[in-house]
Amino acid sequence: MKIASAAIGALLIAGAAHAGEVIDVAVRDGVTESVLLVNPGVSQPKAIVISFVGGKGAINLARRVRNGGIHFGRAANFLVRVRSDVASSDIVDAIVDAPSDLLPGGMTDDFRAGATHAADIGKVIDELQKRYAGAPVYLLGTSRGTISVANLSVRLGPRVKGAILTSTVTRADRVGPALSRFNFSDIKVPVLFVHHHDDGCFSSPYEGARKAAGDSPFVTVHGGSPPESDPCQPLAAHGFFGREPPVVEVIHNFILGREYAREIARVRPVERRPSSTALSSTPLLRSLPGQSSRPADYGSSPYAKIDSRIDGCRSTAWTQVVGDSRT
């Protein structure tokens, strides 16, 4: 597989929690697909995750490179925001852009559902499997990215080990049909649905995702931070705002074949304690390593982790510690 534009293919992104690289894969005559590889230096990953952002899928990676590097604001798409957490010592995350012939505008719903998109991503898979021989491929999408993942799971069939759909768009809107006409029973690979119970986006109602999932595993997310964007934008329940760590943990565990929570529960903030000693005595509550730190990019307050069991599975819930004297 030809890698077009050596300048892009060789770009290493500094300053991220995991090193990144942008490659440009030739998919059709004169058309390329830019891919942001997060944690590309893993020699033998247990899985490759190909991630599809929402909206029209236009990240404009090549333009960002020409303008001096890959930088995203805190209001970026959920999958862009958590890219350094999805990637790990076991997983390479490959975030795909819209193909070059559809930039800067991006992909329509019909294109995401079509054969050309599947052929393009098939060539991306070819390149990734050359780099990471033997690693299974999982597809991960959020919001309108689930249109890509659902259809690719059917069209690419045996080339895909599994699929994760988050904030699935099941209702047609003024942008397009979304997945309102899609037959989810056509997906034959293992598929996981993750959806926030309070998702207020018109296109992705909670009950629509529940119905689409059928008998497939379904994880319900509760709680999070107060929204800082419109209901269909990333900094709201639709983008799992304030619930990123437990959602990523579920994704990891599904991909790596581990137990995962079927519900990420709403957890009330811990009341102010007179000392850290009182806080540490709270049942089932333990601080993250480093005591006062929490995952990068999620804000300045410490996080605490609560374990329980739900439906026989180990459940890990994360809650923001409010008023902790260690802040």
Buried (B, 14 or more C-beta within 10 A) or exposed (E): BEBBBEEBBEBEBEEBBBBBBBBBBBBBEEBBBBBBBBBBEBEEBBBBBBBBBBBBBBBBBBEBBEEEEBEBEEBBBBBBBBBBBBBBEBBBBBBBBBBBEBBEEBBBBEBBBBEBBBEBBBBBBEBBBEBBEEBBBBBBBBBBBBBBBBBBBBBBEEBBBBBBBBBBBBBBBEBBBBBBEBEBEEBEBBBBBBBBBBBBBEBBBBEBBBEBBEEBBBBBBBBBBEBBEEBBBBBBBBBBBBBBBBBBBBBBBBBEEEEBBBBBBBBEEBEEBEEBEEBEEBEEBEBBEEEBEBBEBBEEBBBBBBEEEEEEBEBBBBBBBEEBEEE
